[in-house]
Amino acid sequence: MLVRHVDAARRYPFRASTGRIGRSVQRLTLAAERPLPADPPRPSSDPTDSTPGSYHRRLASGLLIASTRSEHADALESLQHDVFPTLDDAQRFKAEHYRRHLTLFPEGQFVALDGTRVVGATSTIRRHFDFDHASHTFDDIIQGGWLTSHEPDGEWLYGADLGVSPSYRGRGVARALYAARQELVWVLGLLGQMAAGMMSGFGERKHEMTAQAYFDGLRSGEINDPTLSMQLRVGFEARVLLPGHVHDPVCDDYSVLIVLDAARAVAGAVRPEETINTHFRG
């Protein structure tokens, strides 16, 4: 997963999904979240208001976390350039890729919106994963951008990427997108979410230390990485160093396998049994 990153009432009827360890989710009545700052009124023009199978969470800032729709595709392609300016263009998602993702795994795609403007997004798939053989590359996951490595009965939610517009960083958007992903983990009965976070501070320091030393310093808290340190604060655990994972000089091609177990709470994420008046529609 790529992240260069570097709160809230909700109504999120997800499309039902069946997995090897899960079951078809038809409808679930959920209890209210503890009080949060008052949310702004929802604009009547909000296109996600009554869309079946969609996620909807209005942040206290007024920004909206919602399910990705086909009309977001062109803006998402532009966002890739803003978020990953030094990434090999062959590894950036294009509009046609995003439209394909919506036919492959629609419930796993999320955007952050300021009105109708796309200011953040995350793309995910389901995967089985062998942690005894954890080495893999970004290309293995994205398959030319089409995400055809998706396994419909996969036990893990794999974050292919997550990005926030530079002008919207520091406003809780990335955390809210991770929270949306964790809610999906709970809804589908998965083991957790995982990703490959870019070691995006290493490129500038590769001449003064090895990648392993940087990784060790990151895990001990001695090194603050622009991407991975934020992910660790969300609750991810850094597991394995992944050399040659992605083509980007900002990280000298290094990423880190990170894992967030389903048992972990995520700020802003609400478990299905903790909310009311929410339905999962098939």
MIDOSE-1310 file (N, C-alpha, C; in nm, 2 decimals, decimal comma, always signed):
residues 282
mlvr	+0,08/-0,12/+0,00/+0,00/+0,00/+0,00/+0,09/+0,12/+0,00; +0,04/+0,22/-0,07/+0,11/+0,35/-0,07/+0,04/+0,45/+0,01; +0,11/+0,51/+0,10/+0,05/+0,63/+0,17/+0,16/+0,73/+0,18; +0,13/+0,85/+0,12/+0,22/+0,96/+0,15/+0,14/+1,06/+0,21
hvda	+0,11/+1,06/+0,33/+0,02/+1,14/+0,40/+0,08/+1,28/+0,43; +0,05/+1,20/+0,43/+0,13/+1,26/+0,52/+0,21/+1,32/+0,42; -1,50/+1,32/+1,51/-1,48/+1,33/+1,37/-1,59/+1,28/+1,31; -1,87/+1,30/+1,47/-1,88/+1,25/+1,34/-2,00/+1,15/+1,34
arry	-2,10/+1,18/+1,27/-2,21/+1,09/+1,26/-2,20/+1,00/+1,13; -2,26/+0,89/+1,13/-2,24/+0,81/+1,01/-2,37/+0,73/+0,98; -2,38/+0,70/+0,85/-2,48/+0,60/+0,80/-2,41/+0,53/+0,69; -2,39/+0,40/+0,71/-2,31/+0,33/+0,61/-2,36/+0,19/+0,57
pfra	-2,47/+0,18/+0,49/-2,52/+0,05/+0,45/-2,42/-0,01/+0,35; -2,34/-0,11/+0,38/-2,25/-0,17/+0,29/-2,32/-0,28/+0,21; -2,28/-0,30/+0,09/-2,33/-0,42/+0,02/-2,28/-0,54/+0,08; -2,37/-0,64/+0,09/-2,34/-0,77/+0,16/-2,23/-0,84/+0,08
stgr	-2,14/-0,91/+0,16/-2,03/-0,98/+0,10/-2,01/-1,11/+0,17; -1,98/-1,22/+0,09/-1,96/-1,35/+0,15/-1,82/-1,39/+0,14; -1,76/-1,43/+0,25/-1,62/-1,48/+0,25/-1,60/-1,61/+0,31; -1,48/-1,67/+0,30/-1,46/-1,81/+0,36/-1,48/-1,81/+0,51
igrs	-1,44/-1,70/+0,57/-1,46/-1,69/+0,72/-1,57/-1,60/+0,76; -1,64/-1,54/+0,66/-1,75/-1,45/+0,70/-1,88/-1,51/+0,66; -1,98/-1,43/+0,65/-2,11/-1,47/+0,61/-2,18/-1,35/+0,55; -2,28/-1,38/+0,46/-2,35/-1,27/+0,40/-2,41/-1,18/+0,50
vqrl	-2,38/-1,06/+0,49/-2,44/-0,96/+0,59/-2,56/-0,90/+0,53; -2,68/-0,93/+0,58/-2,80/-0,88/+0,52/-2,85/-0,75/+0,59; -2,87/-0,75/+0,72/-2,90/-0,62/+0,78/-2,86/-0,64/+0,93; -2,82/-0,54/+0,99/-2,77/-0,54/+1,12/-2,81/-0,41/+1,19
tlaa	-2,88/-0,42/+1,30/-2,91/-0,29/+1,37/-2,80/-0,27/+1,47; -2,76/-0,15/+1,47/-2,64/-0,11/+1,54/-2,66/-0,01/+1,65; -2,56/+0,03/+1,83/-2,60/+0,12/+1,93/-2,52/+0,25/+1,91; -2,56/+0,35/+1,97/-2,51/+0,49/+1,93/-2,37/+0,51/+1,98
erpl	-2,30/+0,58/+1,90/-2,16/+0,61/+1,94/-2,16/+0,72/+2,05; -2,06/+0,72/+2,13/-2,06/+0,81/+2,24/-2,06/+0,95/+2,18; -2,10/+1,05/+2,25/-2,12/+1,19/+2,20/-1,99/+1,24/+2,14; -2,00/+1,31/+2,03/-1,89/+1,37/+1,96/-1,93/+1,51/+1,93
padp	-1,83/+1,60/+1,89/-1,87/+1,73/+1,85/-1,98/+1,74/+1,75; -2,07/+1,84/+1,76/-2,18/+1,85/+1,68/-2,14/+1,85/+1,53; -2,21/+1,77/+1,45/-2,18/+1,76/+1,31/-2,26/+1,87/+1,23; -2,20/+1,92/+1,12/-2,27/+2,02/+1,04/-2,38/+1,96/+0,97
prps	-2,48/+2,03/+0,93/-2,59/+1,98/+0,85/-2,55/+1,92/+0,72; -2,61/+1,81/+0,68/-2,57/+1,75/+0,55/-2,63/+1,82/+0,44; -2,56/+1,86/+0,34/-2,62/+1,93/+0,22/-2,72/+1,84/+0,15; -2,83/+1,90/+0,11/-2,93/+1,82/+0,05/-2,88/+1,77/-0,09
sdpt	-2,78/+1,83/-0,14/-2,73/+1,79/-0,27/-2,63/+1,67/-0,26; -2,60/+1,62/-0,14/-2,51/+1,51/-0,12/-2,55/+1,39/-0,20; -2,47/+1,35/-0,30/-2,51/+1,24/-0,38/-2,51/+1,10/-0,32; -2,45/+1,09/-0,19/-2,45/+0,96/-0,13/-2,56/+0,94/-0,03
dstp	-2,65/+1,04/-0,02/-2,75/+1,03/+0,09/-2,83/+0,90/+0,09; -2,88/+0,86/-0,03/-2,97/+0,75/-0,03/-2,92/+0,64/-0,13; -2,79/+0,63/-0,14/-2,73/+0,53/-0,23/-2,72/+0,40/-0,16; -2,79/+0,29/-0,20/-2,77/+0,16/-0,14/-2,63/+0,11/-0,15
gsyh	-2,58/+0,04/-0,05/-2,45/-0,01/-0,05/-2,33/+0,08/-0,03; -2,36/+0,20/+0,03/-2,26/+0,30/+0,04/-2,22/+0,33/+0,18; -2,10/+0,39/+0,20/-2,05/+0,43/+0,33/-2,07/+0,58/+0,34; -2,11/+0,63/+0,46/-2,13/+0,77/+0,47/-2,09/+0,81/+0,61
rrla	-1,99/+0,90/+0,63/-1,95/+0,95/+0,76/-1,91/+1,10/+0,74; -1,99/+1,18/+0,81/-1,96/+1,33/+0,80/-1,87/+1,36/+0,92; -1,75/+1,42/+0,90/-1,66/+1,46/+1,00/-1,70/+1,59/+1,06; -1,66/+1,62/+1,18/-1,69/+1,74/+1,25/-1,64/+1,86/+1,17
sgll	-1,54/+1,84/+1,09/-1,48/+1,95/+1,01/-1,57/+1,98/+0,89; -1,67/+1,90/+0,86/-1,76/+1,91/+0,74/-1,72/+1,83/+0,63; -1,60/+1,77/+0,63/-1,55/+1,68/+0,52/-1,63/+1,55/+0,53; -1,65/+1,48/+0,42/-1,72/+1,36/+0,41/-1,64/+1,24/+0,37
iast	-1,65/+1,13/+0,44/-1,58/+1,01/+0,40/-1,70/+0,92/+0,34; -1,68/+0,88/+0,22/-1,79/+0,81/+0,15/-1,73/+0,71/+0,06; -1,82/+0,62/+0,01/-1,79/+0,52/-0,09/-1,75/+0,59/-0,22; -1,65/+0,54/-0,28/-1,61/+0,59/-0,42/-1,72/+0,56/-0,52
rseh	-1,74/+0,65/-0,61/-1,83/+0,64/-0,72/-1,76/+0,66/-0,85; -1,82/+0,61/-0,96/-1,75/+0,62/-1,09/-1,72/+0,77/-1,13; -1,81/+0,86/-1,09/-1,78/+1,00/-1,12/-1,66/+1,06/-1,05; -1,61/+0,99/-0,96/-1,49/+1,04/-0,89/-1,36/+1,00/-0,96
adal	-1,37/+0,91/-1,06/-1,25/+0,85/-1,12/-1,15/+0,95/-1,18; -1,19/+1,05/-1,25/-1,10/+1,15/-1,31/-1,03/+1,23/-1,20; -1,10/+1,27/-1,10/-1,04/+1,34/-0,99/-0,94/+1,26/-0,92; -0,97/+1,13/-0,90/-0,88/+1,04/-0,83/-0,75/+1,02/-0,91
eslq	-0,76/+1,02/-1,04/-0,64/+1,01/-1,12/-0,55/+1,14/-1,10; -0,61/+1,25/-1,09/-0,54/+1,38/-1,06/-0,48/+1,37/-0,93; -0,55/+1,32/-0,83/-0,50/+1,32/-0,69/-0,38/+1,23/-0,68; -0,37/+1,13/-0,76/-0,25/+1,04/-0,76/-0,12/+1,12/-0,79
hdvf	-0,13/+1,22/-0,88/-0,01/+1,30/-0,91/+0,02/+1,40/-0,79; -0,08/+1,45/-0,73/-0,06/+1,54/-0,62/+0,00/+1,47/-0,50; -0,04/+1,34/-0,47/+0,00/+1,27/-0,35/+0,13/+1,19/-0,37; +0,15/+1,14/-0,49/+0,27/+1,06/-0,52/+0,35/+1,12/-0,64
ptld	+0,40/+1,24/-0,63/+0,46/+1,31/-0,74/+0,59/+1,24/-0,79; +0,66/+1,16/-0,71/+0,78/+1,10/-0,75/+0,77/+0,95/-0,78; +0,65/+0,90/-0,77/+0,62/+0,76/-0,80/+0,63/+0,73/-0,95; +0,68/+0,62/-0,98/+0,68/+0,57/-1,12/+0,54/+0,58/-1,18
daqr	+0,52/+0,65/-1,29/+0,38/+0,67/-1,34/+0,31/+0,54/-1,37; +0,39/+0,44/-1,40/+0,33/+0,31/-1,43/+0,27/+0,25/-1,31; +0,30/+0,30/-1,19/+0,24/+0,25/-1,06/+0,14/+0,34/-1,01; +0,10/+0,44/-1,08/-0,01/+0,53/-1,04/-0,14/+0,48/-1,10
fkae	-0,25/+0,48/-1,02/-0,38/+0,44/-1,07/-0,43/+0,55/-1,17; -0,50/+0,51/-1,27/-0,56/+0,60/-1,37/-0,71/+0,59/-1,35; -0,78/+0,68/-1,42/-0,93/+0,68/-1,41/-0,99/+0,55/-1,44; -0,94/+0,48/-1,55/-1,00/+0,35/-1,59/-0,98/+0,25/-1,49
hyrr	-0,87/+0,26/-1,41/-0,84/+0,16/-1,31/-0,94/+0,18/-1,20; -0,97/+0,30/-1,16/-1,07/+0,32/-1,05/-1,20/+0,27/-1,08; -1,24/+0,29/-1,21/-1,38/+0,24/-1,25/-1,38/+0,09/-1,24; -1,27/+0,03/-1,28/-1,26/-0,12/-1,27/-1,27/-0,17/-1,12
hltl	-1,20/-0,09/-1,03/-1,20/-0,13/-0,89/-1,35/-0,14/-0,84; -1,43/-0,05/-0,89/-1,57/-0,04/-0,84/-1,65/-0,16/-0,89; -1,61/-0,23/-0,99/-1,68/-0,35/-1,04/-1,62/-0,48/-0,97; -1,49/-0,46/-0,92/-1,42/-0,57/-0,86/-1,46/-0,59/-0,71
fpeg	-1,45/-0,48/-0,63/-1,47/-0,48/-0,49/-1,52/-0,34/-0,45; -1,65/-0,31/-0,48/-1,70/-0,17/-0,46/-1,70/-0,13/-0,31; -1,73/-0,22/-0,22/-1,73/-0,18/-0,08/-1,60/-0,14/-0,02; -1,49/-0,18/-0,09/-1,36/-0,15/-0,04/-1,29/-0,02/-0,09
qfva	-1,37/+0,06/-0,16/-1,31/+0,19/-0,21/-1,38/+0,31/-0,14; -1,29/+0,40/-0,09/-1,34/+0,51/-0,02/-1,28/+0,64/-0,07; -1,35/+0,75/-0,06/-1,30/+0,89/-0,09/-1,33/+0,98/+0,03; -1,25/+1,09/+0,03/-1,28/+1,20/+0,12/-1,32/+1,32/+0,04
ldgt	-1,43/+1,38/+0,07/-1,48/+1,49/-0,01/-1,50/+1,62/+0,07; -1,46/+1,73/+0,00/-1,49/+1,86/+0,05/-1,59/+1,92/-0,05; -1,72/+1,90/-0,01/-1,83/+1,93/-0,11/-1,82/+1,82/-0,22; -1,80/+1,86/-0,34/-1,78/+1,76/-0,45/-1,63/+1,73/-0,48
rvvg	-1,54/+1,80/-0,42/-1,40/+1,79/-0,45/-1,34/+1,67/-0,38; -1,27/+1,59/-0,45/-1,20/+1,47/-0,39/-1,07/+1,52/-0,33; -1,05/+1,50/-0,20/-0,93/+1,54/-0,13/-0,85/+1,43/-0,07; -0,90/+1,31/-0,08/-0,84/+1,19/-0,02/-0,90/+1,07/-0,07
atst	-0,83/+0,95/-0,06/-0,89/+0,83/-0,11/-0,81/+0,71/-0,06; -0,87/+0,60/-0,06/-0,80/+0,47/-0,04/-0,87/+0,36/-0,12; -0,78/+0,27/-0,17/-0,83/+0,16/-0,25/-0,79/+0,03/-0,18; -0,88/-0,06/-0,17/-0,85/-0,19/-0,10/-0,89/-0,31/-0,18
irrh	-0,84/-0,42/-0,14/-0,88/-0,55/-0,19/-0,88/-0,65/-0,07; -0,93/-0,77/-0,10/-0,92/-0,88/+0,00/-0,82/-0,98/-0,04; -0,74/-1,03/+0,05/-0,63/-1,12/+0,03/-0,62/-1,22/+0,14; -0,58/-1,35/+0,10/-0,52/-1,44/+0,19/-0,38/-1,40/+0,20
fdfd	-0,32/-1,43/+0,31/-0,18/-1,38/+0,33/-0,10/-1,48/+0,42; +0,02/-1,52/+0,37/+0,11/-1,61/+0,44/+0,22/-1,53/+0,50; +0,21/-1,51/+0,63/+0,31/-1,42/+0,70/+0,44/-1,49/+0,71; +0,45/-1,62/+0,68/+0,58/-1,69/+0,68/+0,65/-1,66/+0,55
hash	+0,58/-1,61/+0,45/+0,64/-1,57/+0,32/+0,59/-1,44/+0,28; +0,63/-1,34/+0,36/+0,56/-1,20/+0,35/+0,61/-1,12/+0,24; +0,73/-1,15/+0,18/+0,79/-1,06/+0,08/+0,70/-1,06/-0,04; +0,67/-0,94/-0,09/+0,59/-0,91/-0,21/+0,62/-0,77/-0,26
tfdd	+0,57/-0,74/-0,38/+0,59/-0,61/-0,43/+0,46/-0,54/-0,46; +0,47/-0,41/-0,48/+0,35/-0,33/-0,51/+0,29/-0,38/-0,64; +0,37/-0,41/-0,74/+0,32/-0,46/-0,86/+0,25/-0,60/-0,85; +0,29/-0,68/-0,75/+0,22/-0,80/-0,72/+0,08/-0,77/-0,68
iiqg	+0,06/-0,67/-0,61/-0,07/-0,63/-0,56/-0,16/-0,56/-0,66; -0,10/-0,46/-0,73/-0,19/-0,38/-0,81/-0,21/-0,44/-0,95; -0,12/-0,53/-1,00/-0,14/-0,60/-1,12/-0,17/-0,50/-1,24; -0,08/-0,41/-1,26/-0,10/-0,31/-1,36/-0,20/-0,20/-1,33
gwlt	-0,24/-0,20/-1,21/-0,34/-0,10/-1,17/-0,48/-0,15/-1,16; -0,50/-0,27/-1,20/-0,64/-0,33/-1,21/-0,68/-0,40/-1,08; -0,59/-0,42/-0,99/-0,62/-0,49/-0,86/-0,67/-0,63/-0,88; -0,63/-0,70/-0,98/-0,69/-0,83/-1,00/-0,63/-0,94/-0,91
shep	-0,54/-0,90/-0,82/-0,49/-0,99/-0,72/-0,60/-1,01/-0,61; -0,71/-0,93/-0,62/-0,82/-0,94/-0,52/-0,87/-1,08/-0,52; -0,89/-1,13/-0,39/-0,95/-1,27/-0,37/-1,08/-1,25/-0,29; -1,19/-1,27/-0,36/-1,32/-1,24/-0,30/-1,34/-1,30/-0,16
dgew	-1,28/-1,41/-0,13/-1,29/-1,48/+0,00/-1,17/-1,45/+0,09; -1,09/-1,36/+0,06/-0,97/-1,33/+0,13/-1,00/-1,29/+0,28; -0,91/-1,33/+0,37/-0,93/-1,31/+0,51/-0,88/-1,18/+0,56; -0,81/-1,11/+0,48/-0,75/-0,98/+0,52/-0,79/-0,87/+0,42
lyga	-0,81/-0,75/+0,47/-0,83/-0,63/+0,39/-0,70/-0,57/+0,36; -0,66/-0,57/+0,23/-0,52/-0,52/+0,20/-0,54/-0,38/+0,14; -0,47/-0,28/+0,20/-0,48/-0,14/+0,15/-0,38/-0,12/+0,04; -0,43/-0,11/-0,09/-0,34/-0,09/-0,20/-0,28/+0,04/-0,20
dlgv	-0,36/+0,15/-0,16/-0,30/+0,28/-0,14/-0,39/+0,36/-0,06; -0,34/+0,47/-0,01/-0,41/+0,58/+0,06/-0,34/+0,71/+0,04; -0,41/+0,81/+0,01/-0,35/+0,94/-0,01/-0,44/+1,05/+0,02; -0,38/+1,16/+0,07/-0,45/+1,28/+0,10/-0,39/+1,40/+0,03
spsy	-0,47/+1,49/-0,03/-0,42/+1,61/-0,09/-0,34/+1,69/+0,00; -0,22/+1,74/-0,04/-0,13/+1,81/+0,05/-0,20/+1,92/+0,13; -0,29/+1,99/+0,07/-0,35/+2,10/+0,13/-0,45/+2,06/+0,24; -0,48/+1,93/+0,25/-0,58/+1,88/+0,35/-0,51/+1,79/+0,45
rgrg	-0,38/+1,78/+0,45/-0,31/+1,70/+0,55/-0,32/+1,77/+0,69; -0,31/+1,68/+0,79/-0,32/+1,73/+0,93/-0,46/+1,76/+0,97; -0,56/+1,72/+0,90/-0,70/+1,74/+0,94/-0,78/+1,62/+0,97; -0,71/+1,51/+0,99/-0,77/+1,38/+1,03/-0,83/+1,30/+0,91
vara	-0,80/+1,34/+0,79/-0,85/+1,27/+0,68/-0,80/+1,13/+0,67; -0,67/+1,11/+0,67/-0,61/+0,98/+0,67/-0,66/+0,88/+0,78; -0,67/+0,94/+0,90/-0,72/+0,86/+1,01/-0,86/+0,81/+0,98; -0,94/+0,90/+0,93/-1,08/+0,87/+0,90/-1,09/+0,76/+0,79
lyaa	-1,00/+0,77/+0,69/-1,00/+0,66/+0,59/-0,96/+0,53/+0,65; -0,86/+0,53/+0,74/-0,83/+0,40/+0,81/-0,94/+0,35/+0,89; -1,02/+0,45/+0,95/-1,13/+0,41/+1,04/-1,24/+0,34/+0,95; -1,26/+0,40/+0,83/-1,36/+0,34/+0,74/-1,32/+0,20/+0,70
rqel	-1,19/+0,18/+0,68/-1,14/+0,05/+0,64/-1,16/-0,05/+0,76; -1,13/+0,00/+0,88/-1,15/-0,09/+1,00/-1,30/-0,13/+1,02; -1,39/-0,04/+0,99/-1,53/-0,07/+1,00/-1,57/-0,18/+0,90; -1,51/-0,17/+0,78/-1,53/-0,27/+0,68/-1,48/-0,41/+0,72
vwvl	-1,36/-0,41/+0,78/-1,31/-0,53/+0,84/-1,41/-0,59/+0,93; -1,47/-0,51/+1,02/-1,56/-0,57/+1,12/-1,69/-0,61/+1,05; -1,74/-0,54/+0,95/-1,86/-0,58/+0,88/-1,85/-0,71/+0,81; -1,73/-0,73/+0,75/-1,71/-0,85/+0,67/-1,66/-0,96/+0,75
gllg	-1,63/-0,94/+0,87/-1,57/-1,05/+0,96/-1,43/-1,09/+0,92; -1,35/-1,00/+0,88/-1,21/-1,03/+0,84/-1,12/-1,03/+0,96; -1,00/-1,08/+0,94/-0,90/-1,09/+1,04/-0,83/-0,95/+1,08; -0,84/-0,86/+0,98/-0,78/-0,73/+1,01/-0,75/-0,66/+0,87
qmaa	-0,68/-0,55/+0,88/-0,63/-0,48/+0,76/-0,48/-0,48/+0,76; -0,42/-0,48/+0,64/-0,28/-0,48/+0,63/-0,24/-0,40/+0,51; -0,12/-0,36/+0,50/-0,07/-0,27/+0,39/+0,08/-0,28/+0,39; +0,14/-0,21/+0,28/+0,28/-0,19/+0,28/+0,30/-0,04/+0,28
gmms	+0,34/+0,01/+0,39/+0,36/+0,16/+0,41/+0,50/+0,20/+0,35; +0,50/+0,31/+0,27/+0,63/+0,35/+0,22/+0,71/+0,41/+0,33; +0,84/+0,38/+0,33/+0,94/+0,43/+0,43/+0,98/+0,56/+0,37; +0,89/+0,66/+0,37/+0,91/+0,78/+0,29/+1,01/+0,88/+0,34
gfge	+1,07/+0,86/+0,46/+1,17/+0,94/+0,51/+1,31/+0,89/+0,48; +1,32/+0,77/+0,43/+1,45/+0,70/+0,42/+1,53/+0,75/+0,30; +1,46/+0,79/+0,19/+1,53/+0,84/+0,08/+1,63/+0,95/+0,11; +1,60/+1,04/+0,20/+1,69/+1,15/+0,24/+1,80/+1,10/+0,33
rkhe	+1,78/+0,99/+0,39/+1,88/+0,94/+0,49/+1,96/+0,82/+0,46; +1,94/+0,77/+0,33/+2,00/+0,64/+0,29/+2,15/+0,65/+0,29; +2,21/+0,77/+0,29/+2,36/+0,78/+0,29/+2,41/+0,78/+0,43; +2,33/+0,79/+0,53/+2,38/+0,80/+0,67/+2,34/+0,67/+0,75
mtaq	+2,25/+0,59/+0,70/+2,22/+0,47/+0,77/+2,16/+0,36/+0,67; +2,16/+0,24/+0,71/+2,10/+0,13/+0,63/+1,95/+0,13/+0,65; +1,89/+0,07/+0,55/+1,74/+0,06/+0,56/+1,70/-0,02/+0,69; +1,78/-0,12/+0,73/+1,74/-0,20/+0,84/+1,76/-0,11/+0,97
ayfd	+1,86/-0,03/+0,98/+1,88/+0,06/+1,09/+1,76/+0,16/+1,10; +1,72/+0,21/+0,98/+1,61/+0,30/+0,98/+1,48/+0,24/+1,03; +1,46/+0,11/+0,98/+1,34/+0,03/+1,02/+1,34/+0,01/+1,17; +1,46/-0,03/+1,22/+1,47/-0,05/+1,37/+1,44/+0,07/+1,45
glrs	+1,49/+0,19/+1,40/+1,47/+0,31/+1,47/+1,32/+0,35/+1,46; +1,26/+0,32/+1,35/+1,11/+0,35/+1,34/+1,04/+0,27/+1,44; +1,07/+0,14/+1,45/+0,99/+0,05/+1,55/+1,02/+0,09/+1,69; +1,14/+0,14/+1,72/+1,17/+0,18/+1,86/+1,12/+0,32/+1,89
gein	+1,08/+0,40/+1,79/+1,03/+0,53/+1,81/+1,14/+0,64/+1,81; +1,26/+0,60/+1,78/+1,37/+0,69/+1,77/+1,36/+0,77/+1,64; +1,30/+0,71/+1,53/+1,29/+0,78/+1,40/+1,14/+0,81/+1,38; +1,12/+0,93/+1,33/+0,98/+0,97/+1,29/+0,97/+0,98/+1,14
dptl	+0,90/+0,89/+1,09/+0,88/+0,88/+0,94/+0,75/+0,95/+0,90; +0,75/+1,03/+0,79/+0,63/+1,10/+0,75/+0,51/+1,02/+0,73; +0,53/+0,89/+0,68/+0,42/+0,81/+0,65/+0,40/+0,70/+0,76; +0,50/+0,62/+0,79/+0,49/+0,51/+0,88/+0,46/+0,55/+1,02
smql	+0,52/+0,65/+1,07/+0,49/+0,69/+1,21/+0,35/+0,72/+1,23; +0,28/+0,79/+1,14/+0,14/+0,81/+1,15/+0,06/+0,68/+1,15; +0,10/+0,59/+1,06/+0,03/+0,46/+1,06/+0,04/+0,39/+1,19; +0,16/+0,39/+1,25/+0,18/+0,33/+1,38/+0,09/+0,39/+1,49
rvgf	+0,08/+0,52/+1,48/-0,01/+0,59/+1,58/-0,16/+0,55/+1,56; -0,20/+0,52/+1,44/-0,33/+0,47/+1,41/-0,35/+0,34/+1,48; -0,25/+0,26/+1,49/-0,26/+0,13/+1,56/-0,20/+0,02/+1,48; -0,14/+0,04/+1,36/-0,07/-0,06/+1,29/+0,06/-0,11/+1,36
earv	+0,09/-0,23/+1,33/+0,22/-0,29/+1,38/+0,31/-0,30/+1,26; +0,44/-0,26/+1,28/+0,54/-0,28/+1,17/+0,59/-0,42/+1,18; +0,58/-0,50/+1,08/+0,62/-0,64/+1,08/+0,75/-0,67/+1,01; +0,75/-0,63/+0,88/+0,86/-0,68/+0,79/+0,91/-0,57/+0,70
llpg	+1,04/-0,55/+0,68/+1,09/-0,46/+0,58/+1,08/-0,52/+0,45; +1,04/-0,44/+0,35/+1,01/-0,49/+0,21/+1,10/-0,41/+0,11; +1,22/-0,46/+0,09/+1,31/-0,39/-0,01/+1,25/-0,41/-0,15; +1,28/-0,31/-0,24/+1,24/-0,32/-0,38/+1,09/-0,33/-0,40
hvhd	+1,01/-0,28/-0,30/+0,87/-0,30/-0,30/+0,80/-0,21/-0,41; +0,85/-0,08/-0,41/+0,78/+0,02/-0,50/+0,89/+0,10/-0,56; +0,85/+0,16/-0,68/+0,95/+0,24/-0,75/+0,94/+0,39/-0,72; +1,00/+0,44/-0,61/+0,99/+0,58/-0,57/+1,12/+0,62/-0,50
pvcd	+1,19/+0,72/-0,54/+1,31/+0,76/-0,47/+1,29/+0,81/-0,33; +1,17/+0,86/-0,30/+1,14/+0,92/-0,17/+1,16/+0,81/-0,06; +1,15/+0,69/-0,09/+1,17/+0,58/+0,00/+1,28/+0,48/-0,04; +1,35/+0,52/-0,14/+1,45/+0,43/-0,20/+1,40/+0,29/-0,23
dysv	+1,27/+0,29/-0,26/+1,20/+0,17/-0,30/+1,16/+0,08/-0,18; +1,18/+0,12/-0,06/+1,15/+0,04/+0,06/+1,01/+0,07/+0,11; +0,94/-0,04/+0,15/+0,82/-0,02/+0,22/+0,83/-0,11/+0,34; +0,73/-0,11/+0,43/+0,72/-0,19/+0,55/+0,58/-0,26/+0,56
livl	+0,58/-0,39/+0,58/+0,45/-0,45/+0,60/+0,40/-0,41/+0,73; +0,27/-0,36/+0,73/+0,21/-0,32/+0,85/+0,08/-0,39/+0,87; +0,04/-0,42/+0,99/-0,08/-0,50/+1,02/-0,16/-0,44/+1,13; -0,29/-0,43/+1,11/-0,38/-0,38/+1,21/-0,49/-0,49/+1,23
daar	-0,48/-0,56/+1,35/-0,57/-0,67/+1,38/-0,71/-0,62/+1,40; -0,81/-0,71/+1,36/-0,95/-0,67/+1,38/-0,99/-0,65/+1,52; -0,91/-0,70/+1,62/-0,94/-0,68/+1,76/-0,91/-0,54/+1,80; -0,83/-0,46/+1,73/-0,78/-0,33/+1,77/-0,89/-0,23/+1,74
avag	-0,91/-0,13/+1,83/-1,00/-0,02/+1,81/-0,92/+0,08/+1,72; -0,99/+0,16/+1,65/-0,94/+0,27/+1,57/-1,02/+0,39/+1,60; -0,95/+0,50/+1,63/-1,03/+0,63/+1,66/-1,12/+0,66/+1,55; -1,25/+0,69/+1,59/-1,35/+0,72/+1,49/-1,43/+0,61/+1,43
avrp	-1,37/+0,49/+1,44/-1,44/+0,37/+1,39/-1,54/+0,31/+1,49; -1,66/+0,28/+1,44/-1,76/+0,22/+1,53/-1,79/+0,08/+1,49; -1,79/-0,01/+1,59/-1,82/-0,15/+1,56/-1,97/-0,16/+1,53; -2,00/-0,26/+1,45/-2,14/-0,28/+1,41/-2,24/-0,29/+1,53
eeti	-2,20/-0,35/+1,64/-2,29/-0,37/+1,75/-2,30/-0,24/+1,83; -2,23/-0,13/+1,80/-2,23/-0,01/+1,88/-2,31/+0,10/+1,82; -2,38/+0,08/+1,71/-2,45/+0,19/+1,65/-2,59/+0,14/+1,62; -2,68/+0,24/+1,59/-2,82/+0,21/+1,57/-2,86/+0,27/+1,43
nthf	-2,98/+0,22/+1,38/-3,04/+0,27/+1,26/-2,95/+0,26/+1,14; -2,87/+0,15/+1,14/-2,78/+0,13/+1,03/-2,81/-0,01/+0,97; -2,81/-0,02/+0,84/-2,85/-0,14/+0,77/-2,75/-0,17/+0,66; -2,72/-0,30/+0,65/-2,64/-0,35/+0,54/-2,73/-0,42/+0,44
rg	-2,73/-0,36/+0,32/-2,82/-0,40/+0,22/-2,76/-0,49/+0,11; -2,82/-0,60/+0,08/-2,76/-0,69/-0,02/-2,78/-0,64/-0,16
